[in-house]
């Protein structure tokens, strides 16, 4: 995301409050667009359409959205990571004419990967009318496609157009759902919601075609990257599994429910965690707008001087500057997310009351906010490890997070309701400690890793 970050920093360079606010706002949309769309859509639509749709159907609607978000992320994660690396390499090698081929080949691959699972989930496993089955299936496919298309957002560097796409999609979703829900009930709500997502998808695809006006070339060339970067693909899968496994474990809780659609859930846990995850949005905006761009400047300088055969003293100086950029970013991000998390924990009852959420979720919500704090910091360090191509290190951390989140969540599930959510928080905290040790050990040894460990000419 560093590319669009530089563009947004120029926007803030107007040296006025409006430019800074606009920069952070656009950063939030770029980094968390689908989440923001869903939050605002649900927040605006549910109170109004509740007069046309039963509370049971609305609960089913929210549950299907959660299913589609979670499973689409897991299924597309490996493709997302490998395609991102392929696109970055093509741009670096000035072969951007292959971007359109990647876009179309990748979207087709997304549909091939997701269709069997989504079809089984909604046409075999679940229990719902045919119109709802099709609406839920289409929603799953559109969300999956948006995850993939989002890898091109940084390359576009067109923050106004991207933000306009999400704003326009939100408005269309609202109008279409209000028009369709009174006549077609839940199916109308679903089609209206999905229509807004589809508009975002089509606009972004059109913008990519405009940015890369080339013929379609080798749409499946990126498949070769799966062999070369298999560990990168695994990282995409395992990180998303690790982030969602505690929710799936909690679906086996005694308080879990099987709704009218036959889908299993634990509403108290799911809702509390969904709200807790919203606290990540300011930090992600800050990361895109400020932290990553400052780091990237030092990162480029470090490797460019090596390519120019700089002296050892110069390389050490660049290495120290790079470490300082990482540490400064970690400090600033810790302070920001720490303040957000502390505030959320202190005023949690008021937040839940404002959102109309059951206060039984209070403990889960607080543990969730604490876990999100550590997960943000884990993600921060993993991104920088990925910059240095430390894929195996990242993979080991992700596997640790997956196993610990599963085991701790299962352990505290068996201890009873007062402990729900503590498993995720403890797993995230422990994984953060491991990530700090692994990442800063790697960063301190960066010259060795650059010249020896990642040097193919050194046996």
ROGU-745066 format. One record per atom (N, C-alpha, C, O): residue in one letter; x, y, z. Coordinates in steps of 0.2 Angstrom, whole numbers, plus 5000, padded with zeros to 4 digits. Layout:
<atoms>
AXYZ;...
</atoms>
This chain:
<atoms>
X500449945000;X500050005000;X500450065000;X500150125000;X501150065000;X501550125000;X501450164995;X501450224995;X501250144989;X501250184983;X500650234984;X500850294983;X500050214986;X499550264987;X499650304993;X499450364993;X500050274998;X500250315004;X500550385002;X500450435005;X501050374997;X501450434995;X500950484992;X501050544993;X500450464988;X500050514985;X499650544990;X499450604990;X499350504995;X498950535001;X499350585005;X499150635007;X500050575006;X500450615010;X500550685006;X500650735009;X500550684999;X500550744995;X499950784997;X499950844997;X499350744997;X498750784999;X498750815005;X498550875006;X499050785010;X499150815017;X499650875017;X499650915022;X500050875012;X500550925012;X500350995010;X500751045010;X499651005010;X499451065009;X499451105015;X499351165015;X499651075021;X499851105027;X499251145030;X499251195033;X498651105029;X498051135033;X497651075035;X497751015033;X497251085040;X496851025043;X496450985038;X496350925039;X496151025033;X495750985029;X496150935025;X495850875024;X496750955023;X497150905019;X497350845023;X497250785021;X497450855030;X497650795034;X497050755035;X497150695035;X496450785037;X495850745038;X495650705032;X495550645032;X495750735026;X495550705020;X496050645018;X495850595016;X496650655020;X497150605019;X497050545023;X497050485020;X496850555029;X496650495034;X496050465032;X495950405032;X495550505030;X494950475027;X494950435021;X494750375021;X495350455016;X495450415010;X495850355012;X495750305009;X496350365017;X496750305019;X496250245022;X496350185021;X495850275026;X495350225029;X494950185024;X494850125024;X494750225019;X494350195013;X494750145009;X494550085008;X495350165008;X495850115004;X495950055008;X495950005005;X496150065014;X496350005018;X495749965021;X495849905022;X495149985021;X494649955025;X493949965021;X493449965024;X493949975015;X493349995011;X492849945012;X492249965013;X492949875010;X492349825011;X492049825018;X491449825019;X492449835023;X492249835030;X491849895031;X491249895034;X492049955029;X491650015030;X491050015026;X490550035029;X491049985020;X490449985016;X489949935020;X489349955021;X490149885023;X489649835027;X489349875033;X488849865034;X489849905037;X489649935043;X489049985042;X488549985045;X489250035037;X488750085036;X488150065032;X487550085034;X488150015028;X487549985025;X487149955030;X486549965030;X487449905034;X487049875039;X486749925044;X486149925046;X487149975046;X486950025051;X486350065048;X485950085052;X486350085042;X485850125039;X485250085037;X484650115038;X485350025035;X484749985032;X484349955037;X483749955037;X484649915042;X484349875047;X483749905051;X483249885051;X483849965053;X483350005057;X482750015053;X482150015055;X482850035046;X482350055042;X481949995039;X481349995039;X482249945037;X481949885034;X481649835039;X481349785037;X481849855046;X481549805051;X480749805051;X480449765054;X480449865048;X479749865048;X479449815042;X478849805042;X479849795038;X479649755032;X479849685033;X479549635031;X480449675037;X480749605038;X480749585045;X480849625050;X480649525047;X480649505054;X481349505057;X481849505053;X481349505063;X481949505067;X482349445066;X482949445065;X482049385065;X482349325064;X482649325057;X483249305056;X482349355052;X482649355045;X483249405045;X483749395042;X483149465049;X483749505049;X484349475052;X484949485050;X484249435057;X484749395061;X485149355056;X485749345056;X484649315052;X484949275047;X485349315041;X485849285039;X485149375039;X485449415035;X486149435037;X486649425033;X486249455043;X486849475046;X487349405047;X487949415045;X487049355048;X487449295049;X487749275042;X488349255042;X487349275037;X487549255030;X488149305028;X488649285025;X488049365030;X488649415028;X489249395032;X489849395029;X489249375038;X489749355042;X490049295039;X490749285038;X489649245037;X489949185034;X490249205027;X490849175026;X489949245023;X490249265017;X490949295018;X491449285014;X491049345023;X491649375024;X492149325026;X492749335023;X492049285031;X492549245034;X492749195029;X493349185028;X492349155026;X492549105021;X492849125015;X493249095012;X492549185012;X492849215006;X493549235007;X494049225003;X493749265013;X494449285015;X494849225015;X495449225013;X494649165018;X495049105019;X495149075012;X495749065011;X494649075008;X494749045001;X495149084997;X495549054993;X495149144997;X495549184992;X496149214995;X496549234991;X496349195001;X496949225004;X497549195000;X497949244999;X497649134999;X498249114995;X498349144988;X498849164987;X497749154985;X497749184978;X497949254979;X498349284975;X497649294984;X497749364985;X498549374986;X498749424983;X498849334990;X499549344992;X500049334986;X500449374985;X499849284982;X500349264977;X500249314971;X500649334968;X499549334970;X499449384964;X499749454966;X499949484962;X499749474972;X500049534974;X500749534973;X501049584970;X501149474974;X501849474973;X501949474965;X502449514963;X501549444962;X501649444954;X501549514952;X501949534947;X500949544954;X500849614951;X501449664953;X501649704949;X501649654959;X502249704962;X502849684957;X503249734955;X503049624956;X503549604952;X503549634945;X503949664942;X502949634942;X502749654935;X502849734935;X503149754930;X502649764940;X502749834940;X503449854940;X503649904937;X503749824945;X504549834946;X504949824940;X505349864938;X504749774936;X505049754930;X504849794924;X504949774918;X504349844925;X504049884920;X503649834915;X503749844909;X503349784917;X502949744913;X502149754915;X501849704916;X501949814916;X501249824918;X500749804913;X500149804915;X500949794907;X500549774902;X500149704903;X499749684900;X500449664908;X500249604910;X499649604916;X499449554918;X499549664918;X499049674924;X498349654922;X498049624926;X498149674916;X497449654914;X497449584913;X496849554915;X497949544911;X497849474911;X497849444918;X497449394919;X498249474922;X498149454929;X497449464932;X497149424936;X497149524931;X496549534933;X496049484931;X495649464935;X495949474925;X495449424922;X495649354924;X495149324926;X496249334923;X496449264925;X496249254933;X496049204935;X496449304937;X496349304944;X495649294946;X495449254950;X495149344943;X494449344944;X494149274942;X493749244946;X494349244937;X494149184935;X494349124940;X493949084941;X494949134942;X495149084947;X494749094954;X494649044957;X494649154956;X494249164962;X493549124961;X493349094966;X493249134955;X492549104954;X492649024954;X492248994957;X493149004951;X493248934951;X493348904958;X493148844960;X493748934962;X493948914969;X493348924974;X493148874977;X492948974973;X492448994978;X491748954976;X491348944981;X491648944970;X490948924968;X490748854971;X490248844974;X491248804971;X491048734974;X490848744981;X490348714984;X491248784985;X491048794992;X490448834993;X490048814997;X490348884990;X489748934991;X489148894989;X488648894992;X489248854983;X488648814981;X488448764986;X487848754988;X488948724989;X488748674994;X488448705000;X487948685003;X488748765002;X488548805008;X487748825008;X487448815012;X487648845002;X486948875002;X486448834998;X485848844998;X486648784994;X486148744990;X486148674993;X485748634991;X486548654998;X486548585001;X486548595008;X486148565011;X487048625012;X487048625019;X486448665022;X486148645027;X486348725020;X485848775023;X485148755021;X485048715017;X484748785025;X483948775024;X483648845022;X483548885027;X483548865016;X483248925015;X482848925008;X483048875004;X482448965007;X482148965000;X482548984994;X483149004995;X482348964988;X482748964983;X483049034981;X483649044979;X482549084982;X482749154981;X483349174985;X483849214983;X483349154992;X483849174997;X484449134995;X485049164996;X484449074993;X485049034991;X485449074986;X486049084986;X485049094980;X485449124975;X485649194977;X486249214975;X485349234981;X485549294983;X486149294988;X486649324987;X486149244992;X486749224997;X487349204993;X487949224994;X487249164988;X487749134983;X488149194979;X488749204979;X487649234976;X487949294972;X488349344977;X488849364975;X488049354983;X488449394988;X489149364990;X489649404990;X489149304990;X489849274992;X490349284986;X490849304987;X490049274980;X490549284974;X490749354973;X491349364972;X490349404974;X490449474973;X490949494979;X491449524977;X490849474985;X491349494990;X492049464989;X492549494990;X492049394987;X492649364985;X493049404979;X493649414980;X492649424974;X492949464969;X493249524971;X493849544969;X492949564976;X493149624978;X493849614982;X494249654981;X493849564986;X494549544989;X495049544984;X495649574986;X494949514979;X495549504974;X495649574970;X496249584970;X495149604968;X495249664965;X495649724969;X495949764966;X495549714976;X495849764980;X496649764980;X496949814982;X496949714977;X497649714976;X497849764971;X498449784972;X497449784967;X497649834962;X497549904965;X497749954961;X497249914970;X497049984973;X497650024974;X497650084972;X498250004976;X498850044977;X499150064971;X499350114970;X499150014966;X499450024959;X499050084956;X499350124952;X498350084957;X497950144954;X498150214956;X498250254952;X498250214963;X498450284966;X497950334964;X498050394964;X497250314963;X496750354961;X496250354967;X495750324967;X496450394973;X496050384979;X495350414978;X494950394982;X495350464974;X494650504974;X494150454970;X493650444972;X494450424965;X493950374961;X493850314965;X493250294965;X494250284969;X494150224973;X493650244979;X493150204980;X493750304982;X493350324987;X492650334984;X492150324988;X492550364978;X491950374975;X491550314974;X490950314974;X491950264972;X491650194970;X491350164976;X490750144976;X491650174982;X491350144988;X490750184991;X490250164993;X490850254990;X490250294992;X489650284987;X489050284990;X489750284981;X489250274976;X488950204977;X488350194977;X489350154979;X489050084980;X488650084986;X488150054986;X488850124991;X488450124998;X487750154996;X487250134999;X487750214992;X487150244991;X486650204987;X486150194988;X486950164982;X486550124978;X486250064982;X485750044981;X486650034986;X486449984991;X485850004995;X485349964995;X485950064998;X485450095002;X484750104998;X484250085000;X484850134992;X484250144988;X483850084986;X483250074986;X484350034983;X484049974980;X483749934985;X483149904984;X484049924991;X483749884997;X483049914999;X482649875000;X483049985000;X482450015002;X481850004996;X481249994998;X482050004990;X481549994985;X481349924984;X480749904983;X481749874986;X481649804985;X481349764991;X480949724990;X481549784997;X481349755003;X480649755004;X480349705006;X480249805003;X479549805005;X479149755000;X478649725003;X479449744994;X479049694990;X479349624990;X478949574990;X479949614991;X480249554991;X480549534997;X480949474998;X480449565003;X480649555009;X481449545010;X481849585007;X481649485013;X482349475014;X482749465007;X483349495007;X482449435002;X482849424996;X482949494993;X483449504990;X482449544994;X482549614991;X483149644995;X483549684992;X483149635001;X483649665005;X484349645003;X484849675002;X484449575002;X485049545000;X485249574993;X485849584992;X484749574988;X484949594981;X485149664981;X485549684977;X484849704985;X485049774986;X485649784988;X486049824986;X485849754994;X486549754997;X487049734992;X487549764991;X486949674988;X487349644984;X487449694977;X487949694974;X486949724976;X486949774970;X487449824971;X487849844967;X487449854977;X487949904979;X488649874979;X489149914976;X488749814981;X489449784981;X489649774974;X490249784972;X489149754970;X489349734962;X489549804959;X489949804955;X489149854961;X489349924958;X490049944959;X490449964955;X490249934966;X490949944968;X491449904964;X491949924961;X491249834963;X491749794959;X491749814952;X492349814950;X491249824949;X491249844942;X491649914940;X491949914936;X491549954945;X491850024944;X492650014945;X493050044941;X492849974950;X493549964951;X493849924945;X494449944943;X493549874943;X493749844937;X493849894931;X494349884927;X493349934930;X493349984924;X493950024925;X494250044921;X494050044932;X494650094933;X495350064932;X495750094930;X495349994933;X495949954932;X496049954924;X496649964922;X495549944921;X495649944913;X495850014911;X496250014906;X495650064914;X495850134912;X496550144913;X496850174910;X496750124919;X497450134922;X497950094917;X498550114916;X497750034915;X498149984912;X497849974905;X497549914904;X497850014900;X497550004894;X497949964889;X498249984884;X497949894891;X498349844887;X497949794885;X497349784888;X498149754880;X497849694878;X497949634884;X498349644888;X497549584883;X497549534888;X498149484886;X498149454881;X498649484891;X499249444890;X499349394895;X499349404901;X499349324893;X499549274898;X499149274905;X499449294910;X498449274904;X498049284910;X498249234916;X498049244922;X498549174915;X498649124920;X499449114921;X499649064924;X499849164919;X500549164920;X500749164928;X501249134930;X500349194932;X500449204939;X500449134942;X500649124948;X500149084939;X500049014942;X500748984943;X500848954948;X501249004939;X501948984941;X502249014947;X502648984950;X501949064950;X502149094956;X501949044962;X502249054967;X501449004961;X501248964967;X501748914968;X501848894974;X502148894963;X502748844965;X503348874968;X503648854972;X503448934965;X504048974968;X503849004975;X504349004979;X503249024976;X503049064982;X502549024986;X502049054988;X502648954986;X502148914990;X502048934997;X501448935000;X502548955000;X502548975007;X502149045008;X501849055013;X502149085003;X501749145003;X501049135002;X500649165006;X500849084998;X500149064997;X499949035004;X499349045006;X500348995007;X500148965014;X500049015019;X499549015023;X500449075019;X500349125023;X499649155022;X499349175027;X499449165016;X498849195015;X498249155018;X497749185020;X498349085017;X497849045020;X497849045028;X497349045031;X498449035030;X498449015038;X498349085042;X498049075047;X498549135039;X498349205043;X497649215044;X497349225049;X497249205038;X496549205039;X496249155043;X495749165046;X496449095042;X496249045047;X496349055054;X495849055058;X496949085056;X497049105062;X496649155065;X496449155071;X496449205061;X496049265063;X495349245064;X494949275068;X495049185061;X494349165061;X494249105065;X493649085067;X494749065067;X494649005070;X494349005077;X493948965078;X494449055081;X494149065087;X493349075086;X492949045090;X493149105081;X492449115080;X492149045078;X491549035080;X492449005074;X492248945073;X492148895079;X491748855079;X492648905083;X492648865089;X492048875093;X491748835096;X491948945094;X491448965098;X490748945095;X490248945099;X490648925089;X490048905086;X489848835089;X489348815088;X490348805093;X490148745096;X489948755103;X489948705107;X489948815106;X489748835113;X489048805114;X488648805110;X488948795121;X488248775122;X487748825121;X487148805119;X487948885121;X487448945119;X487448955111;X487048995109;X487748915107;X487748925100;X487048905098;X486648875101;X486848935092;X486248925089;X486248905082;X486748915078;X485748865080;X485648845073;X485048885071;X484448865072;X485148935067;X484548985065;X484048945060;X484148885058;X483648985058;X483048965053;X483348945047;X483048905043;X483948965045;X484248945039;X484748885039;X485048865035;X484748855045;X485248795047;X485948815047;X486348775048;X486148885048;X486748905049;X486948905056;X486548935060;X487548875058;X487748885065;X488048945067;X488448975063;X487948975073;X488249035075;X488149045082;X487849005086;X488549085085;X488449105092;X488449185092;X488949215092;X487849215091;X487749285090;X488049325095;X488349375093;X488049315101;X488349355106;X489149365105;X489449415105;X489449305103;X490149305102;X490349345095;X490749385094;X489949325090;X490049355083;X489949425083;X490349465080;X489449455086;X489249525086;X489849565090;X490049615087;X489949535096;X490449575100;X491149575096;X491449625096;X491349525093;X492049525089;X491949565083;X492449595082;X491449565080;X491349605074;X491449685076;X491749715072;X491049705081;X491149775083;X491849785086;X492149835084;X492149735089;X492849745092;X493349755086;X493849795086;X493249725080;X493649725075;X493649795071;X494149815068;X493149835073;X493049905070;X493649945072;X493749995069;X493849935078;X494349975081;X495049975077;X495450015078;X495049925072;X495749925068;X495749975063;X496249985060;X495150005061;X495150045055;X495550115056;X495950125051;X495550145062;X496050205062;X496750185061;X497150225058;X496950135064;X497650115064;X497850095057;X498450105055;X497450055053;X497550035047;X497650105042;X498050105038;X497150155043;X497250215040;X497950245041;X498250275037;X498050245048;X498750285050;X499350245047;X499850275045;X499250175046;X499850135044;X499950155036;X500450165034;X499350155032;X499450175025;X499650245024;X500150255020;X499450285028;X499550355027;X500250385029;X500550425026;X500450355034;X501050375037;X501650325038;X502150335036;X501450275042;X502050225044;X502350195038;X502950195038;X501950165034;X502250125029;X502650165024;X503150145021;X502450225022;X502750265017;X503450285020;X503950295016;X503450305027;X504150325029;X504650265030;X505250275028;X504350215031;X504750155031;X505050135024;X505650125023;X504550145019;X504750125012;X505350165009;X505750145006;X505350235011;X505850275009;X506550245012;X507050245008;X506550225018;X507150195021;X507350135017;X507950115016;X506850095016;X506950025013;X507250035006;X507649995004;X506950085002;X507250094995;X507950114996;X508350094992;X508150165000;X508750185001;X509250135003;X509850125000;X509050085007;X509550035010;X509749985004;X510349975003;X509249965000;X509349924994;X509649954988;X510049924985;X509450014987;X509750054981;X510550064982;X510950064978;X510750084989;X511450094990;X511850024989;X512450034987;X511549974991;X511849904991;X511949894983;X512549874981;X511449904979;X511549894972;X512049944969;X512449924964;X512250004972;X512750044970;X513450034973;X513850074972;X513449974976;X514049954980;X514350004985;X514950034985;X513850024989;X514050074994;X514550044999;X514549985000;X514850085003;X515350065008;X514950035014;X514350035015;X515349995018;X515049955023;X514750005028;X514249995031;X515050065030;X514850115034;X514150145032;X513750155036;X514150155025;X513550185023;X512950135023;X512350145025;X513050065022;X512550015023;X512350015030;X511750005032;X512850015035;X512650015042;X512250075044;X511750065048;X512350135041;X512050195043;X511250185040;X510850205044;X511250155034;X510550145031;X510150095035;X509550105036;X510550045038;X510249995042;X509950025048;X509350005050;X510350065051;X510150095057;X509450145056;X509050145060;X509450175051;X508950225049;X508350175048;X507750195050;X508350125045;X507850075043;X507550055050;X506950045051;X507950035054;X507750005061;X507350065065;X506850045068;X507650125064;X507350175068;X506650195065;X506150205069;X506550185058;X505850195055;X505350145058;X504850155059;X505650075058;X505150025061;X505050035068;X504450035070;X505450055072;X505350065079;X504950125080;X504450125084;X505050185076;X504650245077;X503850225075;X503450245078;X503850185070;X503150165068;X502850125073;X502250135074;X503150075075;X502950035081;X502650075087;X502150055089;X503050115089;X502950165094;X502250205093;X501850205097;X502250235087;X501650275086;X501050235085;X500450255087;X501150175082;X500550135081;X500250105088;X499650095089;X500750085092;X500550065098;X500250115102;X499750095106;X500450175102;X500150225106;X499350235103;X498950245107;X499350245097;X498650255094;X498150195095;X497650205098;X498350135094;X497950075095;X497850065102;X497250045104;X498350085106;X498250075114;X497750125116;X497350105120;X497750185114;X497250235116;X496550215114;X496050215118;X496550195108;X495850165105;X495650105110;X495050105112;X496050065111;X495850005114;X495650015122;X495149995124;X496050055125;X495950075132;X495250115132;X494850105137;X495150155128;X494550195128;X493950155127;X493450155130;X493950105122;X493450055121;X493250015127;X492750005128;X493849985130;X493749945136;X493349985142;X492949955145;X493550045142;X493250095148;X492550105146;X492150105151;X492350125140;X491650145139;X491250095135;X490750105132;X491550025136;X491149975132;X490449975133;X490049965128;X490149975139;X489449975140;X489050025136;X488550015133;X489350085136;X489050145132;X489050125125;X488550135121;X489550095122;X489650075115;X489150025113;X488750035108;X489049975117;X488549925116;X487849945116;X487449925112;X487749995121;X487050015122;X486850065116;X486350065113;X487350105113;X487250145108;X487150105101;X486750125097;X487450045101;X487350005095;X486749955096;X486649915091;X486449955101;X485949915103;X486149845103;X485749795102;X486749825106;X486949765107;X486849735114;X486849775118;X486649675114;X486549645121;X487149655125;X487749635123;X487049675132;X487549685136;X487849625139;X488349625142;X487549565137;X487849505139;X488549495135;X488949455137;X488649535130;X489249525126;X489849575129;X490349575126;X489749605134;X490149655137;X490849625138;X491349655136;X490949565142;X491549535143;X491949515136;X492549525135;X491549485132;X491749455126;X492049515122;X492549515119;X491649575122;X491849635118;X492549665120;X492949685116;X492649665127;X493249695130;X493849645128;X494349665126;X493749585129;X494249535127;X494449545120;X495049535117;X493949545116;X494049555108;X494449615107;X494849615102;X494249675110;X494649735109;X495349725111;X495749755107;X495449695116;X496149685118;X496549635113;X497149655112;X496149585111;X496449545106;X496649575099;X497149565096;X496149625097;X496249665091;X496849705092;X497249715087;X497049735098;X497649775099;X498249735097;X498649765093;X498249675100;X498849635098;X498949615091;X499449605088;X498349595088;X498349575081;X498549625076;X498849615071;X498349695078;X498549745074;X499349755074;X499649765069;X499649745080;X500349745080;X500749685077;X501249695074;X500349625077;X500649565074;X500649585066;X501149575063;X500149605064;X500049625057;X500549675054;X500849665049;X500649725058;X501149775057;X501849745056;X502149755051;X502049705060;X502749675060;X502749615054;X503249615051;X502249585053;X502249535048;X502249565041;X502649545036;X501949625040;X502049665034;X502749675032;X503049675027;X503149705038;X503849725036;X504249665035;X504749665031;X504149605039;X504449545037;X504349525030;X504849495027;X503749535028;X503649515021;X503949555016;X504249535011;X504049625017;X504449665013;X505149635012;X505449645007;X505449605017;X506149575017;X506149505015;X506649475015;X505549485012;X505449415009;X505649365014;X505849305012;X505449375021;X505549325026;X504949285027;X504649275032;X504849245021;X504149215021;X504149155026;X503649145029;X504649115027;X504649065032;X504549085039;X504249055043;X504849145040;X504749175047;X504049195048;X503749175053;X503749225043;X503049245043;X502649175044;X502149175048;X502749125040;X502349065040;X502449035047;X501849015050;X502949035050;X503049005057;X502649045062;X502349015067;X502649105062;X502249155066;X501449135065;X501049135070;X501249135059;X500549125057;X500349055060;X499749045062;X500749005059;X500548935061;X500448935069;X500048905072;X500948975072;X500948985080;X500249015082;X499948995086;X500049065078;X499449105080;X498849055079;X498349055083;X498849025073;X498248975072;X498148925077;X497648915080;X498748895079;X498748835084;X498548865091;X498048835094;X498848915093;X498748945099;X498048975100;X497648965105;X497749005095;X497049035095;X496548975095;X496048985099;X496648925092;X496248865092;X496248835099;X495748825102;X496848825102;X496948785108;X496648825114;X496248805118;X496848895114;X496648935120;X495848945119;X495548945124;X495548955113;X494848965112;X494448905115;X493948905118;X494748845113;X494448785115;X494448775123;X493948755126;X495048795126;X495148785133;X494648825137;X494348805141;X494648895135;X494148935138;X493448925137;X493048945141;X493248895131;X492648875129;X492348825135;X491748835137;X492748785137;X492548735141;X492548755149;X492248725153;X492848815150;X492848845157;X492148885158;X492048905163;X491848905152;X491148935153;X491149005151;X491649035149;X490549035151;X490349095148;X490849155150;X491049195146;X490949155157;X491349215159;X492049225156;X492349275156;X492249165153;X492949165150;X492949175142;X493449175139;X492349175139;X492249175132;X492649245129;X492549295132;X493049235124;X493449285121;X494149295124;X494549325121;X494249265130;X494949265133;X495449225129;X496049245129;X495249175126;X495649125122;X495949165116;X496549165115;X495549205113;X495849245107;X496249295109;X496849305106;X496149335115;X496549385118;X497249355120;X497749385118;X497249305123;X497849275125;X498249245119;X498849255119;X497949215115;X498349195109;X498649245105;X499249245103;X498249305104;X498549365101;X499149395105;X499649415102;X499049395111;X499549425115;X500249385115;X500749405114;X500149315116;X500649275115;X501049275108;X501649275108;X500649275103;X500849275096;X501249345095;X501749345092;X501049395098;X501349465097;X502049455101;X502549485098;X502049425106;X502749415110;X503249375105;X503849395105;X502949325102;X503449285098;X503649325092;X504149325090;X503149365089;X503249405083;X503749455084;X504249465080;X503749485090;X504249535092;X504949505092;X505449535089;X505049455095;X505649415096;X505949395089;X506549415088;X505549365085;X505749345078;X505849405074;X506449405071;X505449445074;X505549505069;X506149545070;X506549565066;X506249565077;X506749615078;X507449575078;X507949605077;X507449515079;X508049475078;X508249475071;X508849475069;X507749465067;X507849465059;X508049535057;X508549545053;X507749595060;X507949655057;X508649675060;X508949715056;X508849655066;X509549675068;X510049635064;X510549665063;X509849575061;X510349545057;X510249555049;X510449515045;X509949605048;X509749615041;X510349615036;X510249585031;X510849645037;X511449645032;X511649575031;X511849555026;X511649535037;X511849465036;X511349425031;X511549385027;X510749435033;X510149405029;X510149425022;X510049385017;X510349495020;X510449515014;X510949485010;X510849465004;X511549485013;X512149465009;X512349395009;X512649365005;X512049355014;X512249285015;X511649245014;X511549195010;X511149245019;X510549205019;X510149205013;X509949155011;X510049265010;X509649265004;X510049274998;X509849294992;X510749264998;X511149264992;X511249194989;X511549154992;X510949194983;X510949124980;X511649104978;X511749044977;X512049144977;X512749134975;X513149104981;X513749074980;X512949104987;X513249084993;X512949014995;X512349014996;X513348964995;X513148894996;X513048885003;X512848835005;
</atoms>
